[in-house]
Structures are given as structure tokens and as C-alpha cells.
Amino acid sequence: MSQDARFEDGDERPLNIGAFNQHDLAVVSTLIQDAVLPITEISWWSKHHRLGLLVNRFRWEDRDKAVHQGRPFERVQSLLLVDNVVSVSSQSIDRKQSGLILSLLSLDMVEAENSDFDLSITFAGDGVLKAQVEAIEVRLKDVTRPYLAHSSQTPKHPE
């Protein structure tokens, strides 16, 4: 008798996932919530229609396992790539503050009037990075081994 795979059956492998619709994007948004990054790790390659963020994300997929095993929580450096980008703008983010650390809260996508999509990357403190894209193509890829989260705690949000 065969059974469906369970999340617990997964190996400890780096994430390498893509989002090509709203549902996929919600999964990526959940995995990248509470990622932190220096403002200097945001790159916009207009010639290649690509936006990239190198983030230090909390490993939400490992949280329950860490709690049950009594071990520290982990973060991992990950690359968030957005393709098919037509334009990028920001609100309440001062790129001149080279020491600024951003805390990522969510990714949201809405269909724009001209059949493109508007991707909003929302940060704590009301900062928003907006990318107008022709099609939804977002990738999240872990690029380092996990490391101990400095705070040794799960990120918390005010209720």
C-alpha cells in the first residue's frame, strides 16, 4: 500500500524552488518571511530584466524540527531572483544608507492594468520595493549551508 509523501520525509537539502503563479508565490513568501539583508545586497540588472536580493532567511521549514530536537534555529543565505522585470521602484527605502539592514515581511503580486503584474516586496518599517513584471517568474535558492541564527529565537511579529 502506498502513501502520500509527508513533509517530515524530506531530506535536509537546500531549497531551490520557483514561483510561476499566485499560489507558488505565496509559498515563496512564507519561506522568505523575516529574511534580513543589507540594502547593498539588492541588485537590478535592467539589461537582463532581473531583480536579485541576497538574503539571510530564517529556515521556517526547519523550525518544528529544531524545537522538537532542542537545537538552535537556523538561517541560510538565499538568492531571491525575479525575472521578466520591466521596471523597479521603491518607497520609504533610502539606497544612500549603505549600512541599512532590511527585514523582509512579504511578497505580493497583483495584476496590473496593462496585463503585466506588480510585485511588491514589503519590508518592516513600511519600506516597499516594487517590480513591474511581464510574467510571474520568481526563484528562491539557498546558496550556503545553514548557520545558527544569531538571536537563537523564532522571529516574532506584533499582534
N, C-alpha and C positions, 0 to 999 in steps of 0.2 A: 504494500500500500504506500503510495507516495503522498508527501505532504508539501504544502507551500513552504518556501524558504522563510525563515524568520530573520529579523534584524540581528538578533544575537548570534546567528550563524556566520555573519560576515567576518572576513579576515581583517586584521589590522593593516589596512592598505591606505595609501594616500588617496584623498579624494581627487577625482578628475571627472567632473560632470558638466553637462551642458544644459542650457535652457533655451527652448525654441517656441514656447508658448507661455501664457499667463500662469498655468498650473506649475510648469517647470520652474518659472521664475520665483514662485512662492517658496519652493523647496530651497533654492539657492539663497533667497533672502533669509530664511530661517537659519541656514548653516553659517551665514556670514554676519548675522546679528552680533553686535558687540565686538566686532573686529576693530582693532586700532591701527592707525597708520600715521606716519609723519606726512604733512602736506606735500613734502618733496617727493613722495612716492606715488604721485598721481601724474600720469603721462597721457597726452593727447597727440596722436600721430594722425594729423588731418589728411596727409597724403595717402595713408593706408586705411583711413576710415575706422580707426581703432582707438578705444579709450582703455587704459590699463591702470589698475591700482594694485600695489604690492602691500598686502595687509597681514597683520598678525591676528589670526582669527581664533576665537575660543572654540575648542573642539566639543561642540554640543553633542555630537554623535557618540562621544566617549564619556559624557557626564555621569550617566547612571552607573556605568561600569566602574568608574573611579570611586563613586560614592560607596558602592557595594564592596569594593576591594579595599576601601580605606586609604586610597592613594591620592596624591595631589592631582588637581585638574591640570589640563594641558592646553597649550596654544600651538599653532603651527603657522609658518609663513605660507601664504597662499597668493596666487595671482588671480585677480578678477579681471577678465577681458570682456569688453563689449565691442562687437563688430558691427559693421554697416552704419557707422556713426556719420551723420551729416554735419552736425554742429554740437558744440558743448558750451554751456554757460553755468555760472554759479551764482548763488545767493548767500549772503552772510558768511562768505569764506574769503579771507584775505590772503591771497597767494604770496604776498610780500612777507608774511610772518613765517619765515623759513623754519622756525622751531615749533610751529603749531602741530599738536597731536590731535587727530580727529578720531572720534568714536562712531563707528557706523551703526545705524539703527535699522535701516530697511532699504530694500529695493522695491520700487513700484513702477508699473508700466500702464499707461493709458493710451488709447488710440487717438491720434491727432486728427485734425480736420482734413489734412491733405493725404490721408491714408498711411502716413508714417506713424511712428509710435514715439511717445515721450517717456524716457526712462528717468526716474528721479532716484538719486542716491541720497538718502537723508542721514544727516549726522546729528549727534547730540548738540544742543545749543542752537538749533534752528538753521544750521548750515545745510544747503542743498546743492548738489551737483546734478545738472540736467543734461541729458544727451538725447538729441533727436536722432532716431534710428529709422532706417528704411524697413528693417525686418528684425525680429527678436532673435538674437544670437549672442548669448551670454555664456561664458565658461568660467568655472571655478576649479583651479588646480592647485593642490598642495605642492610646494616646491622645496620644502625642507622636512626634516624629521620633527616630530612633535617635541616640544620642550615644556618644562614646568611653568605654569602660569605664575607670574611674579606675586600676584596678590594671594594666591592659594585659595581663592574663593570663586564661586559662581557669580558672574555679573548680575547685578540687581537693578531693577527699574522702579522708580516711584509709582505708586498706585493711585 
